[in-house]
Amino acid sequence: MSINTLDDVEFGENLPAFQPDTSLANVKRFAVAAGWNTPRFTDHEAARREGLPGALVPGIMSQGFLSAMIHRWAPSAEVRLVDTIFRAPCVVDETYHINGVVTDIDEEAGEVEIDLTVTNDAQETRVFGTAKVLIQGTD
Amino acid sequence: MILDLHAHSIKSDDGRAKVQNYCQWIKTRNIAIDGFVLTEHRQFDDESDYSQLAQKHGLTILKGAEVETEYGHVLVFGVTQALQEAFDFSDIHLPLAKVLAACETHNAVAVPCHPGRKRVGMAAHLDEFGIPAGVRIVEVFNGGSRGDEDAVAHALAEEQSYMGIGGSDAHIVSHIGRCATEFPQQINNETELVAALQEGNFHALKLNQEA
């Protein structure tokens, strides 16, 4: 269900989770577009030579996936903050899940707080954080 | 009684959860815990009084701390003013022996947490510093564990005959109660928690939660 007004939002509600495209081809396209075209994001071997487990999904790409989830859920939401803490790297070509859940509703301010996580298939949290979004009330 | 012995609120630099939202989440999602302990990083939260919130939601909310030593991070339960004067909670290079000795003197309990974790867990430092004297309990289930971290913690506990606790290490609301510790008795305050830990009659739990 798409969220249009604050009245539609429920505490504990899950946002529509999805599995992002973290293939090397897609991450390369993003890295070029974002001006972050360095081997640590686009070349597994080069990244391993830097001591990394493989090419990494850029942090801002993960934030982009999280923001995309919010807008799929509430297309007219104004995202005020995406505050992320990177606990473990997300490696290109591995499978991840983008998740969100409503954990606070400030009806007066029209603000909703959302817990954000990027998890892997083992359900380990790689990235966590919160988003604050403004959603219009009923007119 | 089931308590999540390791949680952070917005009082911690990397904590993003408000305590009232932890309570709301536990009740809304029927999380199988009776309360939790706020273990803020490198500090004891003297200011906050959660007694009304606890009463409103029928939960036990206690306070402890998570300090940093050469063996990694350590939970401290039973923090008093005297204990806070015994060592600097904000020091990121505390000697574990000093923390353990101060806890012994001031009737508190120190528990190395996520001991299987690289860099901030006790097992990572045993080759360099050896087995520390005086540890009796370690955290064997941590909600933020990745890979084999909990397995390493369990192996260490078994090898050294440590008792094990569980805690979620929650930093966001929806992570509270992922792991916890079950006690046979009711625990109402920090003094009773210390007594229960000293008694040793408890076990660590990993709790499944619906997505």
Interface residues (C-beta under 8 A of the other chain):
Chain A: F11 G12 N14 D83 I85 R87 A88 N99 V101 T103 D104 E113 D115 L116 T117 A122 E124 T125 F128 G129 T130
Chain B: D14 R16 A17 K18 N21 Q24 W25 T28 R29 G144 S145 R146 G147 H171 I172 V173 S174 H175 A211
